Amino acid sequence: MPAGAPPHGKVLPRLVGPDVDAFAAQHWGRTPLLRRAADAAGFRDLLDLDGADELLSRRGLRTPFLRLARQGEVLDSRSFTGGGGVGAEIGDQVRDDKVAALFADGSTIVLQALHRTWPAVVDFAVGLADELGHPVQANAYITPPSSQGFSAHYDVHDVFVLQLAGRKHWSVHAPVHPAPLRTQPWSAHADAVAARARDDTPVIDAVLEPGDLMYLPRGWLHSATALGDVSAHLTIGIHVVTRFALVEALAALVASDERLRASLPLGIDVADPGQAAEHVGPVRDALIEALARVPAEAVARHVRDRVWPGGRPEPVRPIAAAAFARDLTAGDAVRRRTCLRHRVQDTADGRTVLELTDRRISLPGTTSTAVRALLDGRTWHVGAIPGLDEPDQLVLVRRLLREGVLVAGSA
């Protein structure tokens, strides 16, 4: 029998508290949330200042994994990078001595894409993305004493701010452009952003201490200033999939309608509203008819093909994974990789097809029950997987281990 039920989410409750449904109903995509720490060391397991120093000095970071900013302006990367030396003939490796000088002079350090470079954050981000269903990134901001890294702005993705060290004063204001898309950055509304931050009462005006957390939906204005000592926070960015993604999919899919691809008349002046108006009505009618014929399956596939590549599943240890697959025996435990985007279909020609982000794996139809079980999120022991006898289970599991679909599970 499988070992236990599908795991419940562990990452999101750590951020928003045990009542995830209340967060979803009251805050997700709507309003900010500020949670005070029960424990000042609440997020220190993800990253601390010693870990940041290790990344800057011993991990061979290159651009764009590091940015530096001063007084709201991003510094030219050439001011803190250089050659990698013997055996690393590259020209954009982070120079720790230059970073040290710039930090001492008041620059904020931005460690980018920690969901790819720092193990604890990698695991945290993968787990959170699996629970949210939206791609996740992670950056850390280390600010010198009494310094401001960036002026008031908004992000085009939702964020969780996790205070790691020191104290930081945050001012949060209501949006000037609610729910912006990724193509609608704050710089397009710079004057309105500056006026709102200058003239309006903040919605949140608070100092975050270590272990505190804040959630900001995209579009909410924010700025932060370190107080008294070095301050560090981790920003978890959620690249939310929006309704407009469905609009874009529908627009792409109606291109199959010949009426919507037809040329406008010879000599038309498209700048003339009167001439354009003659064609808007017929095009609108054709568009409505075409939209009604677009199947939901096609929309889902179009959105999936754009969203799935934006995230990566749980890392695989290549050497250990190869040894585990080679030595696999009855009783060994396996599970699906966390945050592996997939879809299983049984085809008319008797095959079971596993669709992944970058490929399709075709398997015998006799494996359908076993494949679906192995991908349900539970830990399974070889010999107890339904739908196949033990020798065939070994063959299937080895194949899925080699394909990076499964990993070793807890015994």
C-alpha positions as semicolon CSV with decimal commas, in nm:
position;residue;x (nm);y (nm);z (nm)
1;M;0,000;0,000;0,000
2;P;0,117;0,357;-0,050
3;A;0,282;0,519;0,246
4;G;0,036;0,780;0,364
5;A;-0,197;1,026;0,196
6;P;-0,096;1,307;-0,042
7;P;0,107;1,564;0,150
8;H;-0,077;1,877;0,258
9;G;0,077;2,213;0,182
10;K;0,343;2,311;0,432
11;V;0,494;2,625;0,283
12;L;0,190;2,851;0,239
13;P;0,060;2,802;0,596
14;R;0,405;2,900;0,720
15;L;0,360;3,230;0,540
16;V;-0,008;3,316;0,587
17;G;-0,106;3,108;0,890
18;P;-0,313;2,793;0,921
19;D;-0,628;2,941;0,765
20;V;-0,517;2,939;0,402
21;D;-0,878;2,965;0,284
22;A;-0,919;3,295;0,468
23;F;-0,603;3,430;0,306
24;A;-0,731;3,320;-0,035
25;A;-1,067;3,488;0,018
26;Q;-0,953;3,811;0,183
27;H;-0,604;3,890;0,058
28;W;-0,495;3,693;-0,251
29;G;-0,481;3,944;-0,536
30;R;-0,682;4,195;-0,329
31;T;-0,526;4,352;-0,022
32;P;-0,195;4,346;0,168
33;L;-0,134;4,131;0,472
34;L;0,105;4,205;0,761
35;R;0,190;3,920;1,000
36;R;0,406;3,970;1,306
37;A;0,657;3,703;1,400
38;A;0,595;3,447;1,667
39;D;0,969;3,378;1,651
40;A;1,238;3,626;1,545
41;A;1,430;3,337;1,386
42;G;1,125;3,245;1,179
43;F;1,292;3,266;0,837
44;R;1,659;3,244;0,929
45;D;1,672;2,886;0,802
46;L;1,617;3,019;0,449
47;L;1,898;3,275;0,444
48;D;2,098;3,482;0,691
49;L;2,373;3,740;0,657
50;D;2,646;3,474;0,673
51;G;2,475;3,292;0,388
52;A;2,459;3,613;0,186
53;D;2,831;3,667;0,242
54;E;2,900;3,312;0,126
55;L;2,705;3,370;-0,193
56;L;2,893;3,693;-0,260
57;S;3,240;3,562;-0,185
58;R;3,260;3,185;-0,246
59;R;2,991;3,075;-0,493
60;G;3,127;3,228;-0,812
61;L;2,815;3,432;-0,885
62;R;2,784;3,600;-1,222
63;T;2,545;3,858;-1,355
64;P;2,246;3,864;-1,358
65;F;2,245;3,686;-1,020
66;L;2,350;4,009;-0,849
67;R;2,237;4,371;-0,876
68;L;2,344;4,674;-0,674
69;A;2,132;4,987;-0,633
70;R;2,187;5,325;-0,476
71;Q;1,923;5,592;-0,419
72;G;1,678;5,410;-0,642
73;E;1,919;5,366;-0,935
74;V;2,062;5,031;-1,046
75;L;2,441;5,041;-1,079
76;D;2,625;4,932;-1,391
77;S;2,731;4,571;-1,336
78;R;3,083;4,655;-1,456
79;S;3,133;4,841;-1,128
80;F;3,125;4,515;-0,929
81;T;3,226;4,238;-1,172
82;G;3,549;4,131;-1,337
83;G;3,745;3,839;-1,476
84;G;3,719;3,500;-1,313
85;G;4,092;3,426;-1,314
86;V;4,274;3,109;-1,416
87;G;4,040;2,827;-1,513
88;A;3,735;3,057;-1,527
89;E;3,793;3,274;-1,831
90;I;3,482;3,487;-1,799
91;G;3,445;3,860;-1,763
92;D;3,136;3,905;-1,546
93;Q;3,209;3,721;-1,221
94;V;3,116;3,905;-0,902
95;R;3,412;4,078;-0,736
96;D;3,357;4,051;-0,361
97;D;3,601;4,334;-0,284
98;K;3,414;4,572;-0,514
99;V;3,081;4,469;-0,366
100;A;3,219;4,531;-0,018
101;A;3,329;4,883;-0,110
102;L;2,998;4,971;-0,274
103;F;2,797;4,828;0,015
104;A;3,004;5,027;0,265
105;D;2,931;5,333;0,055
106;G;2,553;5,284;0,085
107;S;2,454;5,054;-0,202
108;T;2,185;4,791;-0,157
109;I;2,276;4,435;-0,255
110;V;2,016;4,241;-0,451
111;L;2,076;3,868;-0,472
112;Q;1,861;3,761;-0,763
113;A;1,707;3,424;-0,849
114;L;1,793;3,257;-0,518
115;H;1,537;2,994;-0,618
116;R;1,818;2,872;-0,847
117;T;2,131;2,926;-0,636
118;W;2,069;2,875;-0,261
119;P;1,950;2,528;-0,151
120;A;1,713;2,629;0,129
121;V;1,542;2,888;-0,091
122;V;1,530;2,645;-0,385
123;D;1,332;2,395;-0,176
124;F;1,109;2,665;-0,029
125;A;1,026;2,817;-0,368
126;V;0,957;2,479;-0,530
127;G;0,719;2,385;-0,249
128;L;0,540;2,720;-0,263
129;A;0,499;2,706;-0,642
130;D;0,357;2,356;-0,613
131;E;0,095;2,475;-0,363
132;L;0,007;2,800;-0,541
133;G;0,003;2,674;-0,900
134;H;0,181;2,995;-1,008
135;P;0,555;3,034;-1,090
136;V;0,774;3,163;-0,807
137;Q;1,102;3,352;-0,788
138;A;1,309;3,469;-0,490
139;N;1,540;3,769;-0,443
140;A;1,715;3,893;-0,129
141;Y;1,771;4,263;-0,053
142;I;2,052;4,356;0,187
143;T;2,044;4,724;0,274
144;P;2,315;4,922;0,460
145;P;2,222;5,105;0,782
146;S;1,965;5,382;0,735
147;S;1,962;5,344;0,356
148;Q;1,684;5,320;0,101
149;G;1,742;5,086;-0,190
150;F;1,451;5,175;-0,417
151;S;1,203;5,464;-0,415
152;A;0,828;5,409;-0,419
153;H;0,724;5,174;-0,697
154;Y;0,498;4,880;-0,766
155;D;0,570;4,530;-0,889
156;V;0,390;4,349;-1,170
157;H;0,385;4,031;-0,962
158;D;0,258;3,953;-0,612
159;V;0,522;3,942;-0,338
160;F;0,578;3,795;0,004
161;V;0,834;3,999;0,201
162;L;1,014;3,795;0,469
163;Q;1,227;4,001;0,708
164;L;1,549;3,808;0,774
165;A;1,772;4,044;0,974
166;G;1,770;4,398;1,105
167;R;1,474;4,634;1,090
168;K;1,316;4,799;0,789
169;H;1,050;5,069;0,772
170;W;0,790;5,007;0,501
171;S;0,538;5,246;0,350
172;V;0,264;5,086;0,142
173;H;0,009;5,284;-0,060
174;A;-0,296;5,185;-0,262
175;P;-0,244;5,123;-0,635
176;V;-0,256;5,391;-0,901
177;H;-0,295;5,116;-1,163
178;P;-0,461;4,811;-1,003
179;A;-0,361;4,459;-1,107
180;P;-0,096;4,560;-1,363
181;L;0,011;4,313;-1,629
182;R;0,378;4,235;-1,687
183;T;0,372;4,479;-1,979
184;Q;0,252;4,763;-1,754
185;P;0,549;4,860;-1,530
186;W;0,534;5,130;-1,267
187;S;0,759;5,357;-1,474
188;A;0,465;5,412;-1,712
189;H;0,284;5,578;-1,417
190;A;0,586;5,734;-1,249
191;D;0,427;6,073;-1,179
192;A;0,111;5,919;-1,030
193;V;0,321;5,681;-0,820
194;A;0,533;5,964;-0,683
195;A;0,227;6,178;-0,606
196;R;0,044;5,895;-0,429
197;A;0,350;5,810;-0,218
198;R;0,407;6,177;-0,134
199;D;0,052;6,296;-0,067
200;D;-0,164;6,004;0,051
201;T;-0,178;5,831;0,388
202;P;-0,010;5,490;0,372
203;V;-0,224;5,178;0,402
204;I;0,066;5,019;0,590
205;D;0,325;5,228;0,774
206;A;0,522;4,978;0,979
207;V;0,864;4,855;1,082
208;L;0,931;4,492;0,999
209;E;1,139;4,302;1,253
210;P;1,312;3,966;1,193
211;G;1,051;3,698;1,133
212;D;0,778;3,944;1,025
213;L;0,604;3,894;0,692
214;M;0,412;4,112;0,449
215;Y;0,210;4,012;0,142
216;L;0,155;4,269;-0,133
217;P;-0,061;4,204;-0,440
218;R;0,081;4,336;-0,767
219;G;0,026;4,706;-0,815
220;W;0,049;4,813;-0,449
221;L;0,305;5,090;-0,406
222;H;0,587;5,033;-0,159
223;S;0,922;5,165;-0,045
224;A;1,149;5,062;0,241
225;T;1,432;5,211;0,448
226;A;1,674;5,022;0,673
227;L;1,685;5,141;1,033
228;G;1,994;5,152;1,249
229;D;2,177;4,844;1,121
230;V;2,212;4,622;0,817
231;S;1,869;4,499;0,709
232;A;1,794;4,195;0,495
233;H;1,468;4,065;0,358
234;L;1,371;3,793;0,117
235;T;1,116;3,881;-0,150
236;I;0,922;3,587;-0,290
237;G;0,774;3,698;-0,621
238;I;0,461;3,520;-0,748
239;H;0,424;3,550;-1,125
240;V;0,049;3,513;-1,115
241;V;-0,136;3,366;-1,409
242;T;-0,411;3,617;-1,485
243;R;-0,742;3,618;-1,667
244;F;-0,567;3,812;-1,940
245;A;-0,366;3,497;-2,013
246;L;-0,696;3,342;-2,118
247;V;-0,773;3,650;-2,329
248;E;-0,436;3,617;-2,503
249;A;-0,498;3,248;-2,564
250;L;-0,842;3,314;-2,710
251;A;-0,703;3,589;-2,934
252;A;-0,431;3,356;-3,062
253;L;-0,671;3,069;-3,125
254;V;-0,935;3,264;-3,320
255;A;-0,670;3,330;-3,583
256;S;-0,784;3,001;-3,736
257;D;-1,099;3,183;-3,856
258;E;-1,041;3,298;-4,213
259;R;-1,281;3,592;-4,175
260;L;-1,057;3,742;-3,908
261;R;-0,750;3,708;-4,127
262;A;-0,904;3,881;-4,429
263;S;-0,742;4,199;-4,563
264;L;-0,898;4,538;-4,515
265;P;-0,989;4,723;-4,838
266;L;-0,730;4,871;-5,069
267;G;-0,656;5,234;-4,988
268;I;-0,812;5,234;-4,641
269;D;-0,696;5,503;-4,400
270;V;-0,677;5,316;-4,071
271;A;-0,631;5,646;-3,886
272;D;-0,976;5,759;-3,999
273;P;-1,228;5,657;-3,729
274;G;-1,510;5,670;-3,981
275;Q;-1,343;5,425;-4,219
276;A;-1,238;5,197;-3,935
277;A;-1,593;5,199;-3,793
278;E;-1,727;5,041;-4,112
279;H;-1,530;4,726;-4,033
280;V;-1,546;4,712;-3,653
281;G;-1,900;4,578;-3,642
282;P;-1,850;4,286;-3,885
283;V;-1,517;4,198;-3,725
284;R;-1,673;4,208;-3,379
285;D;-1,954;3,977;-3,490
286;A;-1,710;3,734;-3,651
287;L;-1,492;3,747;-3,342
288;I;-1,782;3,663;-3,109
289;E;-1,876;3,366;-3,328
290;A;-1,516;3,246;-3,344
291;L;-1,466;3,279;-2,969
292;A;-1,770;3,063;-2,904
293;R;-1,612;2,782;-3,105
294;V;-1,277;2,778;-2,926
295;P;-1,262;2,468;-2,704
296;A;-1,151;2,507;-2,343
297;E;-0,899;2,229;-2,405
298;A;-0,722;2,444;-2,664
299;V;-0,717;2,746;-2,432
300;A;-0,576;2,537;-2,149
301;R;-0,302;2,398;-2,372
302;H;-0,205;2,743;-2,499
303;V;-0,181;2,886;-2,146
304;R;-0,001;2,578;-2,022
305;D;0,263;2,602;-2,293
306;R;0,339;2,958;-2,182
307;V;0,321;2,905;-1,804
308;W;0,488;2,568;-1,753
309;P;0,834;2,677;-1,875
310;G;0,831;2,961;-1,620
311;G;0,902;2,730;-1,327
312;R;1,132;2,441;-1,250
313;P;1,049;2,134;-1,043
314;E;1,242;2,005;-0,747
315;P;1,614;1,955;-0,827
316;V;1,743;1,609;-0,921
317;R;2,080;1,486;-0,794
318;P;2,213;1,328;-1,115
319;I;2,471;1,092;-0,968
320;A;2,255;0,971;-0,680
321;A;1,950;0,943;-0,909
322;A;2,138;0,723;-1,157
323;A;2,260;0,494;-0,878
324;F;1,911;0,468;-0,726
325;A;1,756;0,374;-1,062
326;R;2,026;0,118;-1,132
327;D;1,992;-0,053;-0,792
328;L;1,611;-0,024;-0,766
329;T;1,446;-0,322;-0,596
330;A;1,105;-0,419;-0,460
331;G;1,019;-0,217;-0,150
332;D;1,207;0,097;-0,258
333;A;1,005;0,417;-0,219
334;V;0,948;0,672;-0,496
335;R;0,739;0,985;-0,549
336;R;0,672;1,249;-0,811
337;R;0,912;1,542;-0,818
338;T;0,760;1,837;-0,637
339;C;0,615;2,097;-0,874
340;L;0,656;1,876;-1,181
341;R;0,409;2,012;-1,437
342;H;0,247;1,720;-1,617
343;R;-0,064;1,579;-1,779
344;V;-0,153;1,217;-1,850
345;Q;-0,369;1,114;-2,146
346;D;-0,480;0,777;-2,280
347;T;-0,480;0,787;-2,660
348;A;-0,711;0,619;-2,909
349;D;-0,429;0,391;-3,029
350;G;-0,389;0,234;-2,685
351;R;-0,095;0,437;-2,553
352;T;-0,057;0,635;-2,232
353;V;0,112;0,969;-2,297
354;L;0,277;1,170;-2,021
355;E;0,307;1,535;-2,127
356;L;0,581;1,738;-1,959
357;T;0,702;2,093;-2,008
358;D;0,952;2,003;-2,278
359;R;0,851;1,662;-2,411
360;R;0,596;1,381;-2,436
361;I;0,668;1,033;-2,304
362;S;0,472;0,757;-2,477
363;L;0,412;0,444;-2,268
364;P;0,208;0,125;-2,314
365;G;-0,158;0,171;-2,229
366;T;-0,126;-0,106;-1,970
367;T;0,073;0,138;-1,753
368;S;-0,208;0,396;-1,728
369;T;-0,326;0,307;-1,377
370;A;0,029;0,284;-1,243
371;V;0,140;0,610;-1,404
372;R;-0,155;0,800;-1,262
373;A;-0,089;0,656;-0,917
374;L;0,281;0,742;-0,927
375;L;0,198;1,102;-1,018
376;D;-0,068;1,158;-0,751
377;G;0,172;1,313;-0,499
378;R;0,196;1,016;-0,264
379;T;0,498;0,803;-0,184
380;W;0,474;0,455;-0,337
381;H;0,674;0,143;-0,272
382;V;0,777;-0,074;-0,566
383;G;0,567;-0,388;-0,544
384;A;0,258;-0,200;-0,421
385;I;0,192;0,020;-0,725
386;P;-0,152;-0,065;-0,871
387;G;-0,212;-0,193;-1,223
388;L;0,114;-0,380;-1,288
389;D;0,294;-0,685;-1,156
390;E;0,623;-0,632;-0,976
391;P;0,864;-0,686;-1,271
392;D;0,670;-0,436;-1,483
393;Q;0,660;-0,191;-1,193
394;L;1,040;-0,202;-1,180
395;V;1,064;-0,135;-1,554
396;L;0,820;0,159;-1,538
397;V;0,971;0,318;-1,228
398;R;1,324;0,295;-1,368
399;R;1,206;0,466;-1,686
400;L;1,037;0,748;-1,496
401;L;1,337;0,791;-1,268
402;R;1,564;0,828;-1,571
403;E;1,322;1,076;-1,726
404;G;1,334;1,292;-1,413
405;V;0,967;1,234;-1,338
406;L;1,017;1,045;-1,011
407;V;1,267;1,076;-0,728
408;A;1,352;0,858;-0,432
409;G;1,089;0,887;-0,160
410;S;1,103;0,846;0,217
411;A;1,113;0,484;0,322
